[in-house]
Amino acid sequence: YMYMPKGEKGQLFLPDGTKVWLNSDTKVTMSNGFNTENRKIYLEGEAYFDVSKNDKHKFTVDVGGLDVVVYGTTFKVTALPKSPDVRVALHEGKVSILNSRTNQILAALLPDEEVVIQRNSYSVKKQKFDSDYYISWTFDELIFEYASVEEVFSQMENWYGVDIKVQSKKPDLKYRFRIKTETLTE
């Protein structure tokens, strides 16, 4: 398996030619028989995938209870261990998300669509998204567009590899800014 610690990001090339960008605090494990019997991986955290096409074996990202199934496409999966939901955002191609126990299709995405699925109830919410914003971290940039205090500091903790305690008197404030090369102090 490969683990990307907090404060770091990295790229992984799988044996089938698929490229994976791992965000901070993310773990990817390949199944036994990857690229011979199947193309299944297990994800905890957040990763962006550029999947090589293979008509023989579909590519599956297992996030514990949900399978993201593709044949060749670019997409992002956010499955943080403490989060009650899983997010899948599609950049190019086509993606299906299945309940891994029943194989029931919960959602199918087209480009520039994102789905949020609750882990416990399997409820589905589909919406459009801005792909540049959602994959900015793969280009070493962090973009916030009307983000909540919790979202900003949660992502900054991973980005810089630190723990941040926030005492905000105005939790309704929304933030818009970018981080590229700035230090934590800046």
Stockholm file with secondary structure:
# STOCKHOLM 1.0

chainA/1-186         YMYMPKGEKGQLFLPDGTKVWLNSDTKVTMSNGFNTENRKIYLEGEAYFDVSKNDKHKFTVDVGGLDVVVYGTTFKVTALPKSPDVRVALHEGKVSILNSRTNQILAALLPDEEVVIQRNSYSVKKQKFDSDYYISWTFDELIFEYASVEEVFSQMENWYGVDIKVQSKKPDLKYRFRIKTETLTE
#=GR chainA/1-186 SS CEEECTTCCEEEECTTSCEEEECSSEEEEECTTBTTTBEEEEEEEEEEEECCCCSSSCEEEECSSEEEEESSCEEEEEECTTCSEEEEEEEESCEEEEETTTCCEEEEECTTEEEEEETTTCCEEEEECCHHHHTGGGGTCEEEEEECHHHHHHHHHHHHTCCCCCCCSCTTCCEEEEESSCCSCC
#=GC SS_cons         CEEECTTCCEEEECTTSCEEEECSSEEEEECTTBTTTBEEEEEEEEEEEECCCCSSSCEEEECSSEEEEESSCEEEEEECTTCSEEEEEEEESCEEEEETTTCCEEEEECTTEEEEEETTTCCEEEEECCHHHHTGGGGTCEEEEEECHHHHHHHHHHHHTCCCCCCCSCTTCCEEEEESSCCSCC
//
